[in-house]
Amino acid sequence: MGFKCGIVGLPNVGKSTLFNALTETAAAQAANFPFCTIEPNIGNVAVPDPRLDTIAAIAKSAKIIPTQLAFVDIAGLVKGASAGEGLGNQFLANIREVDAIVHVLRCFEDDDITHVEGRVDPVADAEVVETELMLADVESLERRVPTAEKKAAQGDKEAKIQASVLGQALGLLRDGKPARLTQPKDAEEARVLRQAQLLTAKPVLYVCNVGEDEAASGNAHSEAVKAKADAEGAAAVVISAAIEAEISQMDPAERGEFLNELGLGETGLARIIQAGYGLLDLITFFTAGPKESRAWTTHKGATAPNAAGEIHTDFEKGFIRAETIAFDDFVSCGGEGGAKEAGKLRLEGKEYLVKDGDVLHFRFNV
């Protein structure tokens, strides 16, 4: 299962510095973790999860393979992108292809780095991009909603759902609010909203790029962004792209001490990756053995066969059962053997909803 987070931002906000730090960090992990750059502007990075190292140590695994997120460095935009100005059409097409938006905002003062608008106002910057996405969504819905309403009046059940959900989204957009604030009342409405592929329905993570001396505390600009994120159901993370770029070039053994000196518990990149993971409503399950311990990604609410399908489609098709151990039980019992002896290994069937941290072994027949 591949998930893409698109990195967007106006010129000179630190977007490229952040993306380069991400990919440099991933490249540095290549000796231990699978990494590839699919295209020059796409990088896959490991999702930090200390549980995987713990499981691997207990299972005495020869290899450790983390789960990953893809980050896409999306072309910049100018006002009028929704009408095709600049690289507008390309920008909107690239946004449509990602699962979540990571919006880098300049929250630092520096007279040597010019801002395209001649001022530092991250909330206004966010609104430039947001406005273009809203305009594109409005244009799309103003074509679709009347058609759905007409069919709904003729008794079409699917059209009734579409008219209700998309009409609600259009109303929000006309009020200057993103479509992700739409509130589907059931699974069918949620499906319709998802299938509409609205740009402003995508989850958003605001990345506040602050100066090096404000990486631990943030500043007034980042606080303003946090307030905006809270108001619209988005998330926000404070980082210093300059620090992240420096860390990405360091020997891993030196990074911990450097972070401690700055008052940071972990890298900003780790927080971005983890926030992106949470933003997409994902969970991690594990497989473990002497050959390898591996982390896998699935959605919250996935059944055991759904999770099995993340490993191989044959596992889902021929699913019989899942031998399941909770992470805490795996650790406290010293692995699979101890968990089995303690009665902590459970046999779960097709209806079981996988929980974050489950250590699973699938039985299947094809």
N, C-alpha and C positions, 0 to 999 in steps of 0.2 A: 504494500500500500504506500503510494508516494504522495506526500503532502508538500505543497509549495507555498512559501511565504514571499510575497513580492515586496521588495524594498523600494519605496518611493520617497521623493522629496524634491524641493526646489534646488537650484544650483547653490553651491557653497554652504551647504548645511552639514556636510560630513557624511553624506550617503555613500560615496565611493570609498572613503576611508574606512567606514564601517564594513562594507562588503568585502573589501580587500583584507581586513583583519579577520573576518569570518573565514574566508577561503585560505588565508595563510595559516590560521589555527588548524583548519581541517587538514591542510597539506602536511603540517607538522605531526599530525596524528596518523599519517599514512602508514607508518611502520607497524602500528598495532591495529588500526581500524581500516576497513575498506573505505576508500574515498575516491571520488571521481568528479571531474569538472565536465559536465555533459556538453556545455557550450561555454564560451568565454564569460558569459554573464550568469551562469548557474553553478552553484556549489552545494554539494551535499555535506552536511556537518553532523557529527555525532551528538545525540541528546545526552547531556551529562546525567548519570544516574548511579550513585555510589552503591546501590543495591546490587547492580550487576557484578561489580568487583567482589562483593561479599559472597554472592552465590557461586561465582567462579572459583573462589578460594576454597569454599566448602566442597564443591564438586571436583576439585583438582583438575580443572579444565585446561586443555592445552591452548585454546584460543578464546578470546573474549570479543564478541561482536555486538556493539551497541546498535540501537535503532537510530534512525536519521530523519532529519528534515532538510528539504531543499530550500535554499534562499536564492531568489532571482533578483538581479540588479536591473530594475526596470528603467527604461529611458525617461528622462525628465520631461516636464511639460511646461506649457505657457498658458496664460489666460486665453480662453477660446479653444482649448483642446477639444471640447465637446462638439465644436463646429469644424474640427479638422485643422485648426491652426497648429503650426509647428509640426511636432511629431504626434499630434493629438490622436489620430486614428490608430497609430502603432501603440501609443501609450494605453489607450482604452482597450485595445485587443489584448495586450499583455496583462492588464489588470484582470480581464475577464477569465484568464486562464489560471490564475492563482487561487488558493483556498483562503488566504488571509492576507491582509495588507499591513506591512510594517512601515509606518510613516515616520521618517527621520526629520526632526525639527531642530532648527538652530536655537539653542538656549544659552549661547555664550556671546560675550562682547569681544570684538577684536577688530580694531581699526585697519589692520593689514589684510583682512579678508572681507571683500565687498559683498554686501547683500544686494540681490537683484532689485529690491524695493527701497534700498537705502536706509533700512532700519531693522532692528531686531524685535520681531513680534511673532513668536511661534504660533500663537492662536490664529493670527491673521494668515500666516503661511498655510496652516492646516486647512483653513477655510477656502484658500485658492484651489487646492486639489479637490477638496470635498465638493465645492460648488460645481466643478467640471463633471464630477461623477454624478452629482444630483441631476444636472441638466441632461446628461446622457440617459439617465434612468427615466426622467420625466418624459423625454421624447419617446422612449420605448413604450412606456405605459400608456401614454395618451393615444397610441395606436391600438394597443391591446385591450385596454379596459372597455371601451365602447363596443368592441366586437364581442367580448365575453358577456357584457350586459345584454346585448341583443339576443345571443344564443340562450342566455339564462331565462329571458322572458318567454322563450319558446319551449322551456321545460328541460333544457339540457342540464343534468345534474353536475357534471364536471365544470361546465361554464359558470354555474352558480357559485361554486367554490372559488373559481378564478376571479369572478367579478367581486366577491367579498374580500378576498385576501389582497388582490392587486389593487383594488379600489382603496383599501385601507393604506397600502403602501404609497399610492399616489397622493392621497391626502396628506400624509406625513411629509412627503417630499415638497409639496406645494407650500407647506408651513415651514420649510427650511430645515427639516429633520431627516436623518438618514433612514433608509428602508429597514435597517436592522432593528429599529424600534417597533416594527410591526409585531403584533402579538397573535400568532395563530392559535385557535382554540382547541385544535386537535391535530392528530398525525396527518390527516389528509390535507389540512390547510398548510401545515409545515412543509409537506411535500411540494405543494403548488408553489409556495414562496421559494423553495430551494430550486425548483426547476425553472423559475423565471430568470435566474442568473443575474439578478440585479447587482450592480456594482457596489451600491451603498448598503447592500444586505450582508456583504462580506465582513467578518469580524476584523477589527482594527486594533493594532498595538501602536501607540505613540511612543517613539524613542526620543527622549529629551537629551540632546547632545550638549553637555555642559563643559565648562573649562576644567582643566586638570585639578585645580584646587577645590572644585565643587562636586567632584564625582561621588563623594560619600554623603554629602548633605543636600545636594540640589540647590536651587535658587528660586527667586521670585518667578522667573519665566517657567521653570519646570512645575512649580506649584499651580500656575495658571493652566498649564496643559493638563495636569492631573485633575483639576476641577472640570475642565471640558470633557475629559475622558469619563469621569464619574457621571456626568450629566447625560451622556449619550450611550452608556452601556459598553464603553470601550475599556482598554487597559493602557497603562503607562509605565515606562521603565526609564530610570535616569542612568545615563552612562557618559563616559568621556571617550569619544572615538579616538582621540589622540593617545590616550592611555592604552586602549585596546590594541591599537596598532603597535605600540611599544611592546606590550605583553606578548603579542603574536610572534615577535622576533626573538623572544627570550628562550633560554633553556628551560624546560618544564620544571626542573628542580629549583630554579630561582624565582619562579612566579609567586609561590606562596608567600615568601618573605616580602616581596615587592608589594603584594596586595595588602599585607598586614601593615606595612609602613604607611600606606595610603588610607588605612581604616576601612578597607573593603574585604568582606568575607569571601567573595567569589568574583569572577570576572563579570563585566557587564554582558559579554557575549553569552555566558552561561544563563544569565537572567533572561536575556532576549529569547534564547532557544527554549527555555522552560516556559516562558510566558506564551510563546508561539504555540507550544505543545498544548498548554491549557486552553488557549484561545480557540483551538480547533476541536476542543472537547474530546481529546484523545486520552487513552490510558496505555500502560505498558504491561505486558505479561512476559514471562521468561520461559525458556527451555534450558535445561542444564544436563551436562554429562561430561565424561572424561575427554571427549573430543573438543567440545566447545560449550560455552555458556553464551546465550544470545538473548537480546531484548527484542521484542516485537511490538508493533504498534497496532492498535485497533480502536474503534470508537467506543465511548461509554455506551452501555446498553447492548453490546455485542454478545451473541450467544456463543457457547463453546464451539459449535460448527463454524460460525463466522470467524472466530479466532483461528481455528484450524486452517481455514481457507487462506489466511494471511501467509501461512507457511507454504501451502501447495493446494491447488484446487482439488486434487485427488483426496486430500485429507478431509475436506468439507463434504465432498460427494459420498465418500465411504465412511463417514464418521460413525463410530460405535460408542465411544465414551472418552472422557478426559480424566486422567488421574491428576488430581488437583491438590496442591499444598499451598497454603497461604505463606507469604514471604516470612512473616515473623515465626511461623511454625517451622519452616525450612531451616531458619537460622538457629532457633532454640533447640531443635532436635538433631542438629548436625548433619542435615541433608536428607535425601530421600529415604535411605534405610532407617534412620532414626525416626523419621516422621511416620513411616509405615508401622514400626513397632509401637509407637505411642498412640496409634489410631488417629493420627492427624492427616493421613492421606485419604482423600475422599474420591469416590467414583461419581462423576457428574455426567448427566445425560444431555440430550439436545436442547433442553429448555434452560440450562444453567446460564446465568449472566456472568460473564467473566469480570473479575474484580481486579483493580489495579494492584500489581505486585504478585499475582498468582504465578506459581511455578507449575507448568502444565506438561503432561506427557500424553499425547493423543494416541488412541487406539482406533485403527480404521481398517476397512477392507474394500478393495476395488476389484 
